Amino acid sequence: MKAIKTAVAAVTAAAALVAFSSAEAATATTNLSVTASVGGACSIGAVGGGGTLNFGTYDPIIVNSALGVDLLGTGALSVQCTLLGTAVITLGQGLYPSAGSTDAAPLRRMRNTASADYLAYRLHQDVTRLIVWGNTAGTGLPFLGTGMPVAVLVYGTVPRGQNVPSGTYNDTVVATITF
């Protein structure tokens, strides 16, 4: 019985101490400001690591003769920009531009790898091949970022009626994204 009285007294004393401590406790608050900034960013590269617009075979005698048709081709760039970020994609004149070529009105040419012969071509922003793709803000392709990689198609035309020798022709065009 004495043990029970001692236990009850101890519990009563502990409860009184807790009640006293709670009554005497104080609190204070403040606000913690949390911030972050998201920078605008873009990247540009070749789809699948290829980076090639391959026109295939140009036939100056029959298919692509002056009475024939233009040779068409399509390539792709991989572009990724911050969600809703704006940018402009431009394409340079290439390594072998014709005389009179400018960034705003490029006159691009591929060069024969075995001679000094050239094969003219154009790059366009649209499948109808009406909008020439240049290397200025006004002749570049406007781009709105989705936050995800997007394939941007480049439409090419080798005009018919070019009298050139056989061989492999190539050029390199620099693609730039300005954001």
C-alpha positions in Angstrom: 0.0 0.0 0.0 2.9 2.3 0.8 4.2 1.6 -2.7 0.9 2.6 -4.2 0.8 5.9 -2.2 4.4 6.6 -3.3 3.5 6.0 -7.0 0.4 8.2 -6.8 2.4 10.9 -5.2 5.1 10.7 -7.9 2.5 10.8 -10.7 0.8 13.8 -9.1 4.1 15.6 -8.7 5.0 14.9 -12.4 1.6 16.2 -13.6 2.0 19.3 -11.6 5.5 19.9 -13.0 4.2 19.4 -16.6 1.3 21.8 -16.0 3.7 24.3 -14.5 6.1 24.0 -17.5 3.3 24.4 -20.1 1.9 27.4 -18.4 5.3 29.1 -18.3 6.4 28.2 -22.0 6.5 30.9 -24.7 6.7 30.9 -28.5 7.9 33.3 -31.2 7.5 33.0 -35.0 9.0 34.5 -38.1 8.7 34.0 -41.8 11.3 32.2 -43.9 11.4 33.6 -47.4 12.1 30.9 -50.0 13.1 31.9 -53.6 14.6 30.5 -56.7 15.1 31.8 -60.2 14.8 29.9 -63.4 17.2 31.0 -66.1 16.3 30.9 -69.8 18.4 28.3 -71.6 18.4 26.6 -75.0 20.4 23.9 -76.7 20.7 22.9 -80.3 22.0 19.7 -81.9 21.5 17.2 -84.6 18.6 14.7 -84.3 20.0 11.3 -83.5 23.6 12.6 -83.7 23.5 12.5 -87.5 23.2 16.2 -88.4 22.8 15.5 -92.1 20.5 16.7 -94.8 21.1 14.1 -97.5 19.6 15.0 -100.9 20.5 11.7 -102.4 21.4 11.5 -106.1 21.1 14.6 -108.4 20.5 13.6 -112.0 21.4 16.5 -114.3 20.5 14.6 -117.5 16.9 13.4 -116.9 15.2 13.8 -113.6 16.8 17.1 -112.5 17.5 18.5 -115.9 16.2 22.0 -116.9 13.0 20.3 -118.0 12.8 18.1 -114.9 12.2 18.7 -111.2 14.1 20.1 -108.3 15.8 17.6 -105.9 14.2 17.9 -102.5 15.6 16.8 -99.1 14.8 17.1 -95.4 17.1 17.2 -92.4 16.4 17.9 -88.7 17.8 19.7 -85.7 17.1 18.9 -82.1 16.2 22.1 -80.2 15.3 22.4 -76.5 14.5 25.6 -74.7 13.1 26.5 -71.3 9.3 26.3 -71.2 7.9 29.4 -72.9 11.4 30.7 -73.6 11.7 32.5 -77.0 14.6 32.0 -79.4 15.5 32.4 -83.0 17.3 29.6 -85.0 19.5 30.8 -87.8 21.5 28.9 -90.5 24.8 30.2 -91.8 25.8 30.6 -95.4 27.9 27.5 -95.5 31.5 27.0 -96.4 31.1 27.8 -100.1 28.6 30.6 -100.6 28.2 32.1 -104.1 29.4 35.7 -104.9 26.7 38.1 -103.7 25.6 35.8 -100.8 24.6 37.6 -97.6 23.4 36.4 -94.2 19.9 37.7 -95.1 19.9 36.2 -98.6 22.3 33.2 -98.6 23.4 31.6 -101.8 24.6 28.3 -100.6 26.7 25.8 -102.6 28.0 22.3 -102.0 31.5 21.7 -103.4 32.7 18.6 -105.3 35.2 16.8 -103.1 37.4 16.0 -106.1 37.3 19.3 -108.0 36.3 22.9 -107.7 32.8 22.4 -109.0 29.7 23.5 -107.1 26.1 22.5 -106.8 23.8 25.2 -105.6 21.1 24.5 -103.0 18.7 26.4 -100.7 17.5 25.8 -97.2 13.9 26.6 -96.2 11.9 26.9 -93.0 8.7 25.5 -94.5 7.6 22.4 -96.4 6.4 24.5 -99.3 9.9 25.9 -99.6 8.8 29.5 -99.9 10.7 30.9 -96.8 14.5 30.9 -97.3 16.3 30.2 -94.0 18.9 32.8 -93.4 21.4 33.9 -90.8 19.8 37.0 -89.3 17.1 37.6 -86.7 14.7 38.5 -89.5 15.4 35.5 -91.7 15.8 33.0 -88.8 13.1 30.7 -87.5 11.3 31.9 -84.3 11.1 29.2 -81.7 9.0 28.9 -78.5 10.4 26.5 -75.9 8.3 23.6 -74.5 11.0 22.4 -72.0 11.3 19.2 -74.1 13.6 18.4 -77.1 11.8 19.2 -80.3 12.8 18.1 -83.9 13.0 21.2 -86.1 12.9 20.3 -89.8 15.1 21.9 -92.3 13.8 21.7 -95.9 16.3 21.7 -98.7 16.1 22.2 -102.5 18.8 21.6 -105.1 17.4 23.5 -108.1 17.0 21.6 -111.4 19.1 22.4 -114.5 22.6 22.6 -113.0 25.2 21.1 -115.4 27.8 19.6 -113.0 30.2 16.7 -113.2 29.6 13.5 -111.2 31.1 13.2 -107.8 30.3 13.8 -104.1 29.3 17.3 -103.2 29.0 18.6 -99.6 28.9 21.7 -97.4 28.7 22.5 -93.7 26.2 25.0 -92.4 26.4 26.3 -88.8 23.0 26.3 -87.0 22.8 28.9 -84.2 20.1 29.5 -81.6 19.8 32.9 -80.0 17.8 33.2 -76.8 
